[in-house]
């Protein structure tokens, strides 16, 4: 005969409102009013408030987030949306960089002093040409708001999802986004102009802009190209089509590009709108006998961690990711707490040039 067993009730060590009520010899309703800050519902003495809060701390009480969410109809969950990355196709250095960026952004958010009552949910969004993102993909029924990273020109669905009921703050910018929701970014056009002007101030006039082929249509890259043109115009230098070129960001493609470039001997400086591409230029130029920066000065954009470890170290435009993330969560917290209205607009993060040996050998 099969042995029958009785189901055992699992005993939880979690401290409840009832435990605190028994400890203080008061009603559960009184404890709830004190710990949930509903003191306007029924008068509670200062002595009792201190007594209940002291007992909660002494007993190690932790609020039941699920019960509070049901009661208040709020989840206190904030999404941090990353575009899906297939790490199998990345080099170890690229994987390390992506992990560093994700960790840095997440840490910047959860360390914000106003974030104590919230939890962060990583939102891994998959963008596919054959399937636009739907509202449900953004988890609007779960999250109270979202920090949206790496906006894509081809997937603008989030612009229609964002609302006062589901506020989205954009880290970055695409054309027209700031007319529908708040965007936080550096001024790419202004900083590209400053980077190009730095090259001009070092005596360079024939400045090549080398644009990553697969990124050339992205809004921030277009702004960096415009900044390059602005700098030339401001200094009376007529831009030449020979000095505005695109290339795939692969070593073999960059090597071949410089080998076949007819105006190679005329160039005295290169501006790359990304550090990834700028770094690939260094060995290619060295292979052609060009010294950096004596023969050709080189500057990138983003100031990625490896920029200071190249030979020579790479001048670049710093992208302050931590400051940007902190500003985004600060803005979202104020919106959720009704301290400010949810309004579209561009919020500029100030940054600067980082000058290293690739443009300055003094």
QUIBELSUL-V50473 format. One record per residue. N is the residue number from 1. RES is the residue in one letter. OMEGA is omega in whole degrees, 0 to 359 (* if undefined). BURIAL is # if it has 9 or more other C-alpha atoms within 8 Angstrom, else .. D_CENTER is the distance of its C-alpha to the mean C-alpha in Angstrom with 1 decimal. Layout:
# QUIBELSUL-V50473
n->{N;N}
res->{RES;RES}
omega->{OMEGA;OMEGA}
burial->{BURIAL;BURIAL}
d_center->{D_CENTER;D_CENTER}
This chain:
# QUIBELSUL-V50473
n->{1;2;3;4;5;6;7;8;9;10;11;12;13;14;15;16;17;18;19;20;21;22;23;24;25;26;27;28;29;30;31;32;33;34;35;36;37;38;39;40;41;42;43;44;45;46;47;48;49;50;51;52;53;54;55;56;57;58;59;60;61;62;63;64;65;66;67;68;69;70;71;72;73;74;75;76;77;78;79;80;81;82;83;84;85;86;87;88;89;90;91;92;93;94;95;96;97;98;99;100;101;102;103;104;105;106;107;108;109;110;111;112;113;114;115;116;117;118;119;120;121;122;123;124;125;126;127;128;129;130;131;132;133;134;135;136;137;138;139;140;141;142;143;144;145;146;147;148;149;150;151;152;153;154;155;156;157;158;159;160;161;162;163;164;165;166;167;168;169;170;171;172;173;174;175;176;177;178;179;180;181;182;183;184;185;186;187;188;189;190;191;192;193;194;195;196;197;198;199;200;201;202;203;204;205;206;207;208;209;210;211;212;213;214;215;216;217;218;219;220;221;222;223;224;225;226;227;228;229;230;231;232;233;234;235;236;237;238;239;240;241;242;243;244;245;246;247;248;249;250;251;252;253;254;255;256;257;258;259;260;261;262;263;264;265;266;267;268;269;270;271;272;273;274;275;276;277;278;279;280;281;282;283;284;285;286;287;288;289;290;291;292;293;294;295;296;297;298;299;300;301;302;303;304;305;306;307;308;309;310;311;312;313;314;315;316;317;318;319;320;321;322;323;324;325;326;327;328;329;330;331;332;333;334;335;336;337;338;339;340;341;342;343;344;345;346;347;348;349;350;351;352;353;354;355;356;357;358;359;360;361;362}
res->{X;X;X;X;X;X;X;X;X;X;X;X;X;X;X;X;X;X;X;X;X;X;X;X;X;X;X;X;X;X;X;X;X;X;X;X;X;X;X;X;X;X;X;X;X;X;X;X;X;X;X;X;X;X;X;X;X;X;X;X;X;X;X;X;X;X;X;X;X;X;X;X;X;X;X;X;X;X;X;X;X;X;X;X;X;X;X;X;X;X;X;X;X;X;X;X;X;X;X;X;X;X;X;X;X;X;X;X;X;X;X;X;X;X;X;X;X;X;X;X;X;X;X;X;X;X;X;X;X;X;X;X;X;X;X;X;X;X;X;X;X;X;X;X;X;X;X;X;X;X;X;X;X;X;X;X;X;X;X;X;X;X;X;X;X;X;X;X;X;X;X;X;X;X;X;X;X;X;X;X;X;X;X;X;X;X;X;X;X;X;X;X;X;X;X;X;X;X;X;X;X;X;X;X;X;X;X;X;X;X;X;X;X;X;X;X;X;X;X;X;X;X;X;X;X;X;X;X;X;X;X;X;X;X;X;X;X;X;X;X;X;X;X;X;X;X;X;X;X;X;X;X;X;X;X;X;X;X;X;X;X;X;X;X;X;X;X;X;X;X;X;X;X;X;X;X;X;X;X;X;X;X;X;X;X;X;X;X;X;X;X;X;X;X;X;X;X;X;X;X;X;X;X;X;X;X;X;X;X;X;X;X;X;X;X;X;X;X;X;X;X;X;X;X;X;X;X;X;X;X;X;X;X;X;X;X;X;X;X;X;X;X;X;X;X;X;X;X;X;X;X;X;X;X;X;X;X;X;X;X;X;X}
omega->{183;181;180;179;177;177;179;176;179;179;180;177;183;178;182;176;178;179;181;180;178;182;183;182;176;180;176;180;179;178;180;179;182;187;178;175;176;187;179;181;183;184;177;183;178;179;180;178;180;181;181;181;177;178;180;180;182;181;179;181;173;181;174;187;181;179;180;179;179;183;184;184;176;181;184;177;178;179;171;191;173;170;184;180;175;186;180;182;182;174;177;179;179;177;180;180;180;178;180;180;180;180;181;180;180;181;179;182;185;178;179;185;180;186;187;185;183;172;183;177;178;181;182;185;179;179;180;184;184;183;176;177;179;184;180;179;181;178;181;178;182;186;177;180;186;166;189;185;177;177;182;179;185;178;184;185;182;179;180;180;182;180;176;178;178;184;175;173;186;171;187;183;166;186;176;183;184;175;183;180;180;179;180;183;168;175;186;182;180;183;176;176;179;179;180;178;175;178;180;181;176;176;181;179;182;189;177;168;183;191;177;189;185;182;190;182;179;187;183;178;177;178;179;175;178;178;175;180;179;181;179;180;182;182;175;178;181;180;179;178;178;184;176;190;176;179;174;183;176;185;183;179;179;178;181;180;182;178;185;184;185;182;185;184;180;186;176;177;178;172;176;180;174;176;180;181;180;181;179;180;187;179;179;179;178;180;179;178;180;178;178;10;187;180;182;174;185;177;180;181;176;181;177;186;183;185;182;183;176;180;2;176;190;169;184;173;182;172;186;186;182;179;180;180;181;178;180;181;176;179;181;179;180;178;182;180;177;178;176;178;176;185;176;177;180;179;186;173;180;177;183;174;174;185;178;190;182;175;186;181;181;*}
burial->{.;.;.;.;.;.;.;.;.;.;.;.;.;.;#;.;#;.;.;#;#;#;.;#;.;.;.;#;.;#;#;#;#;#;#;.;.;#;#;.;.;.;.;#;.;.;.;.;#;.;#;#;#;.;#;#;.;.;.;.;#;.;.;.;.;.;.;#;#;#;.;.;.;#;#;#;#;#;#;#;#;#;#;.;.;.;.;.;.;#;.;.;.;.;#;.;#;.;.;.;#;.;.;#;#;#;.;#;#;#;.;#;.;.;#;.;.;.;#;#;.;.;#;.;#;.;#;.;.;.;.;#;.;.;.;.;.;.;.;#;.;.;#;#;#;#;#;#;#;.;#;.;.;.;#;#;#;.;#;.;.;#;#;.;.;#;#;#;#;#;#;#;#;#;.;.;#;#;.;#;#;#;#;#;#;#;#;#;#;#;#;#;#;#;#;#;#;.;#;#;.;.;.;#;.;#;#;#;#;#;#;#;#;.;.;#;.;#;#;#;#;#;#;#;#;#;#;#;#;#;#;#;#;.;.;.;.;.;.;.;.;.;#;#;#;#;#;#;#;.;.;.;#;#;#;.;#;#;.;.;.;.;.;.;.;.;#;#;#;#;#;#;#;#;#;.;#;#;#;#;#;#;.;#;#;#;.;.;.;#;#;#;#;.;.;#;#;#;#;#;#;#;#;.;.;.;#;.;#;#;.;#;#;#;#;#;#;#;.;.;#;#;#;#;#;#;#;#;#;#;#;#;#;#;#;#;.;.;.;.;.;#;.;#;#;#;.;.;#;.;#;.;#;#;#;#;#;#;#;#;.;.}
d_center->{63.4;59.6;58.5;56.9;54.0;52.8;49.1;47.8;45.7;42.5;42.6;39.3;38.9;36.4;37.9;38.5;39.5;43.0;43.1;42.2;44.7;47.4;46.5;46.9;49.7;48.0;46.9;43.7;43.1;43.3;40.8;38.4;38.8;38.1;35.0;33.4;34.3;36.7;39.4;40.3;41.8;44.6;45.6;44.8;46.2;44.2;46.1;45.1;41.4;41.5;43.5;41.2;38.0;39.8;41.0;37.5;36.2;39.3;39.2;35.5;34.7;31.3;30.6;30.7;27.3;28.7;31.8;29.9;27.6;30.8;32.6;30.0;28.5;25.0;22.9;20.4;17.7;14.1;12.1;8.6;8.8;8.3;10.8;13.7;14.4;18.0;18.2;21.9;21.4;19.4;21.1;20.9;19.0;16.3;16.2;16.0;13.1;11.1;12.3;11.4;7.7;7.9;10.3;8.9;6.0;8.9;11.3;9.9;10.2;13.5;14.9;14.8;18.5;18.5;16.9;20.2;21.5;18.5;17.3;14.0;14.3;12.2;12.6;13.3;14.2;16.8;17.3;21.0;23.0;25.9;24.3;22.1;19.9;22.0;21.4;22.2;19.4;16.9;19.1;20.0;23.0;21.2;18.0;18.4;15.1;11.6;7.9;7.5;4.9;7.0;9.9;13.2;16.4;18.6;17.1;17.1;18.5;15.8;17.2;20.5;19.2;17.5;20.3;21.5;22.2;18.8;16.3;12.9;10.4;8.5;5.2;7.4;11.1;14.1;17.6;18.9;15.8;16.3;19.8;18.8;15.8;13.8;11.2;9.3;9.1;11.6;14.9;15.0;18.7;19.8;18.2;19.7;22.9;22.9;22.3;25.2;27.4;27.0;28.6;31.3;32.1;32.8;35.5;33.8;34.8;34.4;30.6;29.3;25.9;25.0;22.4;20.9;22.9;20.6;17.8;20.2;19.9;16.1;15.7;13.9;16.6;19.3;18.3;18.6;21.9;23.1;22.3;24.5;27.2;27.0;27.7;30.6;32.1;31.9;34.0;36.4;35.3;35.8;33.1;34.7;33.7;34.6;31.7;29.0;28.5;26.2;26.2;24.6;22.4;25.0;27.4;30.5;29.4;28.5;31.8;33.8;32.2;33.4;36.8;37.5;36.2;39.4;38.2;36.9;39.5;38.5;34.9;34.2;30.4;27.4;23.9;21.3;18.1;16.4;17.2;17.9;20.8;21.9;22.5;24.7;26.8;28.0;30.4;31.4;32.5;34.2;36.1;37.5;38.7;36.3;35.4;32.0;32.1;35.8;36.2;32.7;29.8;26.3;22.9;19.4;16.0;12.6;14.7;13.7;15.6;18.6;19.2;21.4;23.4;24.7;28.2;28.3;24.9;22.7;22.1;18.7;16.3;13.9;10.2;9.5;6.0;7.9;9.5;6.9;5.7;9.5;10.4;8.7;10.6;13.5;13.9;13.8;16.2;18.5;18.6;19.4;22.0;23.5;23.3;22.0;22.3;19.6;19.8;18.1;17.3;15.2;13.9;13.9;12.3;15.1;15.1;17.9;19.6;20.3;23.8;25.2;28.3;27.4;28.2;30.3;33.1;34.7}
